[in-house]
Amino acid sequence: MAKKNLSTKIDNDLQKEIKKLAIDLERPFNALLEEAIQDILKKYKKSKK
């Protein structure tokens, strides 16, 4: 899958929590962000039905 750069700002505490979770799960930070985006897209697609 092709990747695109995305620049954004998030809350400091939220960033720290995601970074810690990535370390705990031994997964890349970016992978967790992509998973979260996929989850929210699914959530809102379901609510449109």
C-alpha positions as CSV (number, residue, x, y, z in Angstrom):
1,M,0.0,0.0,0.0
2,A,1.3,3.4,-0.9
3,K,2.0,5.8,2.0
4,K,1.4,9.5,2.2
5,N,3.0,11.9,4.7
6,L,0.5,13.6,7.1
7,S,1.4,16.4,9.4
8,T,-0.9,17.2,12.3
9,K,-0.8,18.3,15.9
10,I,-2.2,16.2,18.8
11,D,-2.4,16.7,22.5
12,N,0.9,16.1,24.3
13,D,-0.6,13.6,26.8
14,L,-2.3,11.7,24.0
15,Q,0.9,11.4,22.1
16,K,2.7,10.1,25.1
17,E,0.0,7.5,25.7
18,I,0.1,6.3,22.2
19,K,3.9,6.1,22.2
20,K,3.9,4.1,25.5
21,L,1.3,1.8,24.0
22,A,3.4,1.3,20.9
23,I,6.3,0.3,23.0
24,D,4.2,-2.0,25.2
25,L,2.7,-3.7,22.2
26,E,6.0,-3.7,20.3
27,R,4.3,-2.1,17.3
28,P,5.2,1.0,15.4
29,F,3.6,4.3,16.5
30,N,2.3,4.8,13.0
31,A,0.7,1.4,12.9
32,L,-1.4,2.3,15.9
33,L,-2.4,5.7,14.4
34,E,-3.5,3.9,11.2
35,E,-5.5,1.4,13.2
36,A,-7.2,4.1,15.1
37,I,-8.1,6.0,11.9
38,Q,-9.5,2.7,10.4
39,D,-11.6,2.1,13.5
40,I,-13.1,5.6,13.5
41,L,-13.9,5.3,9.8
42,K,-15.7,2.0,10.5
43,K,-17.6,3.5,13.4
44,Y,-19.0,6.4,11.4
45,K,-19.8,4.4,8.4
46,K,-21.9,2.1,10.6
47,S,-23.7,5.1,12.1
48,K,-24.7,6.3,8.6
49,K,-26.8,3.2,7.9
